[in-house]
Amino acid sequence: MNIYSSPELLGEDVTVTDVLDMVRKDVKMPDDEKMSCWKRFCLVLILLVDGVIVCSNKYLNITPEYVKMLDDVRFFLSYLWGRVAFKTTMERFGPPTLNDTDPIIELKARLRQRSSCCYGFPLALQMLAFEAIPLIVSKLPDPDDKRGYTQMTYDDLGTKN
């Protein structure tokens, strides 16, 4: 059963935000106009994979290959997403492999950056490190601060010397 042959999900510029808006809009629709539960379920799976687990690009574009995989939901659910997420994460931290630039020069440039931004799977690695190495937690500015980053002010997020 081909559930996503529609160009709105297989287009090149569909983002996680676009799909999230589709789901939000559907929730507000009258019952007789809502999409089917299985379609909404598949959209949420795409949100989780492309928005959190793999999160492979900074523009959060939906990956058409993942959408096509939803033709077989059981296969999609049993897919090794952890391996894909780990591989994608490691590619972000290492030198580029397919560019024309010298990978060593590029790696040096990345390591000289003052800051870096990473989403999705690396956060799980960070939490694992906090649990496995309790000494790391003692290096946090306030280890008892349980607020999420969305609850903090700009000043709270900055580095404190």
Backbone as CSV, one residue per row, in Angstrom:
resi,resn,N_x,N_y,N_z,CA_x,CA_y,CA_z,C_x,C_y,C_z
1,MET,0.848,-1.170,0.000,0.000,0.000,0.000,0.896,1.236,0.000
2,ASN,0.758,2.088,-0.980,1.583,3.283,-1.099,0.845,4.455,-0.456
3,ILE,1.278,4.843,0.726,0.540,5.861,1.470,0.990,7.278,1.176
4,TYR,2.203,7.446,0.630,2.703,8.802,0.424,3.216,9.031,-0.977
5,SER,2.339,8.945,-1.947,2.752,9.292,-3.295,2.469,10.773,-3.546
6,SER,1.927,11.448,-2.551,1.580,12.854,-2.737,2.840,13.719,-2.774
7,PRO,2.884,14.698,-3.692,4.066,15.542,-3.815,4.320,16.389,-2.572
8,GLU,3.301,16.609,-1.743,3.514,17.446,-0.560,4.455,16.789,0.451
9,LEU,4.583,15.479,0.440,5.528,14.832,1.336,6.783,14.344,0.640
10,LEU,6.747,14.200,-0.656,7.929,13.732,-1.356,8.669,14.868,-2.045
11,GLY,8.204,16.091,-1.873,8.897,17.236,-2.446,10.247,17.457,-1.780
12,GLU,11.096,18.191,-2.451,12.455,18.390,-1.951,12.519,19.362,-0.781
13,ASP,11.584,20.267,-0.683,11.682,21.317,0.320,10.681,21.181,1.458
14,VAL,10.164,19.996,1.691,9.244,19.782,2.801,10.074,19.647,4.072
15,THR,9.720,20.417,5.092,10.483,20.407,6.327,9.691,19.737,7.446
16,VAL,10.383,19.477,8.534,9.742,18.925,9.724,8.640,19.873,10.186
17,THR,8.877,21.172,10.117,7.871,22.156,10.530,6.626,22.061,9.657
18,ASP,6.813,21.840,8.353,5.655,21.690,7.449,4.795,20.501,7.867
19,VAL,5.436,19.376,8.158,4.691,18.183,8.561,4.025,18.410,9.916
20,LEU,4.727,19.054,10.830,4.142,19.369,12.130,2.911,20.260,11.958
21,ASP,2.979,21.230,11.062,1.829,22.092,10.786,0.663,21.293,10.217
22,MET,0.964,20.288,9.355,-0.094,19.436,8.801,-0.820,18.690,9.918
23,VAL,-0.045,18.162,10.862,-0.647,17.410,11.969,-1.444,18.347,12.870
24,ARG,-0.882,19.504,13.171,-1.601,20.471,14.022,-2.896,20.930,13.373
25,LYS,-2.844,21.190,12.073,-4.041,21.631,11.360,-5.098,20.522,11.358
26,ASP,-4.648,19.292,11.206,-5.566,18.161,11.174,-6.292,17.988,12.508
27,VAL,-5.608,18.235,13.599,-6.217,18.093,14.925,-7.393,19.058,15.084
28,LYS,-7.309,20.221,14.462,-8.356,21.241,14.589,-9.495,21.064,13.600
29,MET,-9.358,20.136,12.654,-10.377,19.919,11.636,-11.593,19.207,12.236
30,PRO,-12.765,19.389,11.626,-13.931,18.598,12.052,-13.657,17.114,11.816
31,ASP,-14.281,16.277,12.596,-14.012,14.834,12.544,-14.163,14.247,11.145
32,ASP,-15.147,14.708,10.392,-15.375,14.132,9.067,-14.337,14.575,8.036
33,GLU,-13.494,15.565,8.367,-12.464,16.045,7.442,-11.050,15.652,7.865
34,LYS,-10.915,15.002,9.015,-9.587,14.618,9.495,-8.993,13.501,8.660
35,MET,-7.665,13.475,8.602,-7.005,12.364,7.902,-7.134,11.115,8.761
36,SER,-6.933,9.990,8.147,-7.079,8.732,8.879,-5.993,8.613,9.955
37,CYS,-6.288,7.807,10.966,-5.343,7.613,12.080,-4.017,7.061,11.604
38,TRP,-4.020,6.115,10.644,-2.763,5.527,10.186,-1.914,6.537,9.452
39,LYS,-2.558,7.462,8.717,-1.787,8.493,8.016,-1.174,9.461,9.022
40,ARG,-1.952,9.867,10.019,-1.428,10.767,11.054,-0.303,10.072,11.819
41,PHE,-0.459,8.777,12.097,0.574,7.995,12.772,1.867,8.010,11.955
42,CYS,1.754,7.812,10.651,2.931,7.829,9.781,3.593,9.203,9.755
43,LEU,2.792,10.254,9.754,3.359,11.605,9.793,4.144,11.828,11.087
44,VAL,3.607,11.353,12.188,4.302,11.501,13.469,5.602,10.691,13.469
45,LEU,5.592,9.521,12.855,6.833,8.737,12.752,7.894,9.510,11.968
46,ILE,7.486,10.143,10.872,8.426,10.946,10.087,8.959,12.108,10.919
47,LEU,8.078,12.736,11.697,8.521,13.829,12.579,9.585,13.351,13.556
48,LEU,9.357,12.199,14.162,10.322,11.666,15.124,11.658,11.325,14.478
49,VAL,11.602,10.683,13.317,12.850,10.258,12.671,13.624,11.456,12.134
50,ASP,12.980,12.287,11.303,13.719,13.386,10.679,13.901,14.586,11.601
51,GLY,13.094,14.695,12.644,13.209,15.849,13.532,13.995,15.605,14.794
52,VAL,14.102,14.342,15.222,14.773,14.061,16.491,15.856,12.997,16.338
53,ILE,15.487,11.830,15.859,16.417,10.695,15.888,17.583,10.885,14.927
54,VAL,17.292,11.179,13.653,18.364,11.313,12.672,18.763,12.771,12.511
55,CYS,17.802,13.632,12.279,18.048,15.075,12.226,19.306,15.370,11.404
56,SER,19.311,14.929,10.144,20.540,14.904,9.362,20.923,16.208,8.679
57,ASN,20.092,17.222,8.722,20.483,18.476,8.081,19.927,19.653,8.856
58,LYS,20.591,20.793,8.729,20.195,21.954,9.531,18.869,22.557,9.089
59,TYR,18.420,22.239,7.873,17.148,22.779,7.401,15.970,21.892,7.776
60,LEU,16.243,20.722,8.370,15.226,19.766,8.792,14.290,19.376,7.659
61,ASN,14.856,19.161,6.465,14.053,18.677,5.345,13.660,17.227,5.591
62,ILE,12.453,16.888,5.144,11.990,15.513,5.245,12.748,14.677,4.213
63,THR,13.195,13.514,4.619,13.952,12.631,3.740,12.985,11.748,2.951
64,PRO,12.906,11.933,1.628,11.945,11.160,0.831,12.110,9.648,0.973
65,GLU,13.345,9.177,1.151,13.560,7.731,1.299,12.850,7.206,2.547
66,TYR,12.860,7.987,3.626,12.191,7.560,4.856,10.681,7.550,4.664
67,VAL,10.167,8.523,3.925,8.732,8.568,3.652,8.326,7.327,2.859
68,LYS,9.110,6.971,1.853,8.798,5.785,1.038,8.846,4.512,1.877
69,MET,9.701,4.496,2.900,9.799,3.316,3.768,8.495,3.053,4.509
70,LEU,7.648,4.072,4.640,6.390,3.905,5.366,5.367,3.073,4.606
71,ASP,5.710,2.637,3.392,4.838,1.685,2.699,4.728,0.398,3.505
72,ASP,5.751,0.112,4.300,5.757,-1.062,5.172,6.069,-0.576,6.594
73,VAL,5.023,-0.253,7.343,5.194,0.342,8.674,5.946,-0.594,9.616
74,ARG,5.706,-1.894,9.522,6.440,-2.835,10.396,7.936,-2.759,10.139
75,PHE,8.307,-2.714,8.861,9.722,-2.583,8.521,10.272,-1.272,9.065
76,PHE,9.511,-0.188,8.900,9.927,1.131,9.382,10.178,1.095,10.888
77,LEU,9.271,0.474,11.632,9.402,0.419,13.089,10.560,-0.471,13.539
78,SER,10.913,-1.464,12.744,12.005,-2.360,13.134,13.355,-1.930,12.550
79,TYR,13.358,-0.857,11.769,14.590,-0.371,11.148,15.589,0.060,12.220
80,LEU,16.867,-0.042,11.923,17.910,0.285,12.908,18.169,1.792,12.947
81,TRP,17.186,2.540,13.477,17.295,4.002,13.514,18.440,4.450,14.403
82,GLY,18.732,3.715,15.458,19.850,4.084,16.331,21.166,4.077,15.586
83,ARG,21.360,3.088,14.729,22.596,3.012,13.934,22.675,4.181,12.959
84,VAL,21.550,4.504,12.299,21.521,5.619,11.353,21.819,6.926,12.093
85,ALA,21.204,7.097,13.265,21.418,8.316,14.047,22.873,8.430,14.492
86,PHE,23.451,7.330,14.936,24.843,7.345,15.379,25.769,7.691,14.216
87,LYS,25.551,7.071,13.060,26.385,7.327,11.882,26.287,8.793,11.460
88,THR,25.070,9.330,11.432,24.864,10.728,11.063,25.556,11.657,12.047
89,THR,25.470,11.324,13.324,26.111,12.142,14.353,27.622,12.144,14.180
90,MET,28.203,10.986,13.970,29.651,10.894,13.821,30.136,11.631,12.572
91,GLU,29.333,11.610,11.502,29.700,12.342,10.290,29.747,13.844,10.549
92,ARG,28.881,14.340,11.438,28.884,15.767,11.758,30.142,16.182,12.498
93,PHE,30.677,15.289,13.315,31.823,15.646,14.140,33.159,15.430,13.439
94,GLY,33.171,14.631,12.392,34.419,14.331,11.704,34.588,15.173,10.457
95,PRO,35.660,14.919,9.709,35.895,15.681,8.478,34.922,15.250,7.381
96,PRO,34.686,16.114,6.404,33.797,15.736,5.308,34.426,14.623,4.481
97,THR,33.591,13.803,3.880,34.123,12.689,3.104,33.926,12.859,1.600
98,LEU,32.933,13.610,1.183,32.629,13.693,-0.242,32.854,15.076,-0.845
99,ASN,33.459,15.978,-0.135,33.684,17.324,-0.663,35.015,17.403,-1.396
100,ASP,35.188,18.501,-2.125,36.444,18.735,-2.825,37.532,19.243,-1.877
101,THR,37.135,19.671,-0.682,38.116,20.244,0.239,38.967,19.150,0.871
102,ASP,40.118,19.558,1.332,41.020,18.648,2.031,40.388,18.291,3.377
103,PRO,40.120,17.006,3.660,39.430,16.638,4.892,40.191,17.039,6.160
104,ILE,41.502,17.024,6.133,42.285,17.391,7.314,42.159,18.890,7.585
105,ILE,42.231,19.703,6.544,42.063,21.152,6.716,40.666,21.453,7.242
106,GLU,39.667,20.776,6.691,38.285,20.985,7.145,38.106,20.554,8.595
107,LEU,38.681,19.415,8.978,38.592,18.958,10.363,39.240,19.964,11.303
108,LYS,40.408,20.496,10.939,41.080,21.504,11.769,40.205,22.743,11.927
109,ALA,39.561,23.155,10.835,38.675,24.330,10.891,37.502,24.076,11.829
110,ARG,36.934,22.885,11.763,35.806,22.557,12.644,36.239,22.522,14.103
111,LEU,37.421,21.991,14.370,37.897,21.905,15.751,38.260,23.272,16.327
112,ARG,38.549,24.253,15.463,38.868,25.608,15.928,37.620,26.442,16.204
113,GLN,36.449,25.953,15.826,35.220,26.720,16.065,35.054,26.982,17.553
114,ARG,34.507,28.121,17.867,34.261,28.454,19.270,33.017,27.763,19.789
115,SER,32.092,27.452,18.901,30.869,26.771,19.331,30.390,25.859,18.209
116,SER,29.480,25.001,18.570,28.915,24.065,17.608,27.478,23.787,18.015
117,CYS,26.654,23.451,17.052,25.251,23.172,17.336,24.918,21.794,16.794
118,CYS,24.365,20.954,17.630,24.007,19.606,17.216,22.648,19.262,17.806
119,TYR,21.841,18.541,17.049,20.478,18.240,17.462,20.253,16.744,17.577
120,GLY,19.123,16.381,18.164,18.653,15.004,18.142,19.489,14.029,18.932
121,PHE,19.985,13.015,18.244,20.687,11.898,18.863,21.834,12.307,19.789
122,PRO,22.648,13.332,19.464,23.742,13.702,20.376,23.258,14.056,21.781
123,LEU,22.036,14.538,21.898,21.511,14.840,23.231,21.386,13.566,24.058
124,ALA,21.004,12.466,23.408,20.930,11.181,24.111,22.317,10.730,24.543
125,LEU,23.316,10.951,23.697,24.695,10.611,24.072,25.152,11.440,25.274
126,GLN,24.762,12.716,25.287,25.122,13.588,26.404,24.492,13.085,27.706
127,MET,23.234,12.706,27.652,22.568,12.203,28.853,23.213,10.898,29.335
128,LEU,23.598,10.037,28.401,24.286,8.801,28.750,25.612,9.113,29.437
129,ALA,26.341,10.100,28.919,27.617,10.489,29.535,27.389,11.024,30.951
130,PHE,26.358,11.826,31.152,26.061,12.353,32.491,25.769,11.222,33.476
131,GLU,25.055,10.201,33.003,24.714,9.087,33.878,25.931,8.193,34.153
132,ALA,26.745,7.960,33.121,27.879,7.045,33.261,29.086,7.672,33.964
133,ILE,29.210,8.998,33.869,30.365,9.688,34.460,29.842,10.793,35.385
134,PRO,29.495,10.457,36.612,28.890,11.430,37.515,29.739,12.682,37.752
135,LEU,31.047,12.587,37.603,31.916,13.747,37.813,31.602,14.871,36.823
136,ILE,31.127,14.529,35.630,30.789,15.551,34.635,29.700,16.473,35.177
137,VAL,28.717,15.900,35.849,27.605,16.698,36.369,28.107,17.758,37.349
138,SER,29.132,17.430,38.119,29.665,18.403,39.086,30.309,19.592,38.399
139,LYS,30.620,19.494,37.109,31.236,20.592,36.361,30.200,21.542,35.764
140,LEU,28.926,21.175,35.845,27.867,22.054,35.347,27.735,23.267,36.257
141,PRO,27.350,24.425,35.700,27.212,25.623,36.547,26.257,25.414,37.725
142,ASP,25.140,24.746,37.496,24.187,24.462,38.568,23.552,23.099,38.295
143,PRO,24.156,22.027,38.815,23.648,20.687,38.510,22.240,20.421,39.024
144,ASP,21.755,21.226,39.954,20.398,21.028,40.477,19.343,21.749,39.653
145,ASP,19.768,22.537,38.665,18.839,23.259,37.806,18.213,22.277,36.821
146,LYS,16.950,21.975,36.995,16.266,20.965,36.179,15.462,21.568,35.022
147,ARG,15.612,22.872,34.786,14.862,23.500,33.692,15.385,23.026,32.348
148,GLY,14.482,22.948,31.380,14.882,22.647,30.009,15.366,23.932,29.355
149,TYR,16.013,23.821,28.202,16.552,25.012,27.564,15.460,25.968,27.114
150,THR,14.237,25.471,26.888,13.147,26.361,26.486,12.648,27.205,27.648
151,GLN,12.971,26.805,28.863,12.529,27.546,30.038,13.587,28.525,30.530
152,MET,14.755,28.541,29.897,15.842,29.407,30.348,15.854,30.717,29.565
153,THR,16.442,31.718,30.177,16.617,32.999,29.498,17.894,32.948,28.691
154,TYR,18.101,33.950,27.862,19.312,34.040,27.047,20.549,34.044,27.940
155,ASP,20.501,34.779,29.041,21.647,34.841,29.951,21.947,33.483,30.586
156,ASP,20.888,32.705,30.884,21.084,31.378,31.474,21.820,30.431,30.515
157,LEU,21.605,30.621,29.210,22.193,29.734,28.225,23.644,30.070,27.894
158,GLY,24.069,31.297,28.195,25.436,31.703,27.907,26.432,31.038,28.839
159,THR,27.689,31.069,28.434,28.727,30.477,29.278,29.033,31.402,30.440
160,LYS,29.314,30.810,31.573,29.629,31.584,32.774,31.059,31.270,33.170
161,ASN,31.853,32.291,33.288,33.253,32.077,33.657,33.477,32.364,35.123
